[in-house]
């Protein structure tokens, strides 16, 4: 994939935006991080009236050959079952999307099973699951390029449909294992500090997961992002990295959920550092490596609620903060107008 | 005011609710604090399907005689001007209420100026501002009783109108000064640690504020909640304490904003400890004494965004989390149904 052109934000516009916020009918700086977010949204949009009304959650799904090495407490079949649950409107992401007002699509990036067609399902399957990264590269270079390109296309389609904000989420049994390897190599960070309990592990399960990941890491010294993605997968992560690059290229904000979407953001940002400006980090996950990942990214997330579900649930919960920041810019009167009675 | 009867939550129902959540199609505990919130909402409602759809923000407004002692960087006139801004739909609280889907009413608890009638303005004025607490008691015992009763009535009216969740906010130049005195006496906590910059103070302004509050504190050793409220005010705080007691008596959840609403919650909870179960602490304010206040209340708020505006803005931003918690209980399938294909 040729990386799309991503424009760095024009920081010279920030003082004028701060002045606009300082003139609002409120004490200086009284909205704390919401003010910082407002500035960023305006810089992303190149406008003091950024549009954030229409939001789309894309849940990228994929399976992982690494599950054969015992990295997850759940079987791979759960990935397909959860896709069916999203499409039936019965998963947590659906419930939260309803609360905050976001549309939801599932993207089959690489689910192992065949999925029946559905209006809310985007078929972008590159292959049925990744290879077992403990034994061999999870993906070929071509598969990585294809997944990146499809992710960018899916983001571009969302904006062509009129979407203002992307929220990324994922479903893939075994994907905290891939994400841990990506953090280890791209952070970089010691592997043992990147590995956590994922969807649930006892001490023995965690030791087995770490041993499998040590085998995978020992196979390859890869450190370039595309190489690392090929070695360790997974397809949903690579495709999300492509979607992030696509959102940045389109100058649109993208809400980054937790540890897995964070790994995709880490890969995207290592490929194209300017993409970081378009990523809004939604929350600090309870998954062990996430704080280390946020540090590697220099990111301070908006929420800290002990979430570790994925599906984009944390991204969805941060969406009202994004909308509040835009509403502050657009809807709130200036103190000057208030004191002059011009309302 | 005779305190209304407040039923403590029936904690015996908690294990069944935890089991319900553990059976959802997600890893155990993967929604962190949202799961705790779901349990609390269900206990408050006495139902595993708590209603949280209709929310009402009540912005209680009042003026403070303490402003004559130089406790605020802004003149009292700003209180009335901001009430006009709320009624014109142009304040930050209006913008955020629009984003999260809450109706907004302003309650004139004790604004110094005459306010023209408006459909979104509740006239509950007890008197035109409090007396200067640096020199004399801010309110009489009768005025406190009247404000508490009116607050409880306004909450009861909201529930009679079909409101499911109250969000409390306030506007009152000088009210961080009253709130600091309440925290000092009801926390209790050393006065100097309770006093912060409020809407904005330089070092000299802050010293002047502290000196005025030391004079007020030296006037009276009051420590009983009703006495403390009479000594230090203000009317919007007392009326919010009444609204909190009213919400708890009606078994309805009430979102507590920052330092000022927190002072009202502190007073209400010191009067009726069972009221604490109905209070959902929305955020950690940047106002200096708030962390101390939360500690005194044993509360861990949901958000930490450096807000210090008031108006209920922090409460509004936490409302989607409340709705997400209820949606988790009501809308999400069980893992058993997912794996059996019953969707």
Interface residues (C-beta under 8 A of the other chain):
Chain A: X24 X25 X26 X27 X28 X30 X31 X32 X33 X34 X78 X81 X82 X84 X85 X88 X90 X91 X92 X94 X95 X96 X98 X99 X100 X199 X200 X286 X302 X303 X304 X305 X306 X307 X308 X309 X313 X316 X317 X320 X321 X323 X324 X327 X328 X330 X331 X332 X333 X337 X338 X339 X341 X343
Chain B: X24 X25 X26 X27 X28 X30 X31 X32 X33 X34 X78 X81 X82 X84 X85 X88 X90 X91 X92 X94 X95 X96 X98 X99 X100 X199 X200 X286 X302 X303 X304 X305 X306 X307 X308 X309 X313 X316 X317 X320 X321 X323 X324 X327 X328 X330 X331 X332 X333 X337 X338 X339 X341 X343
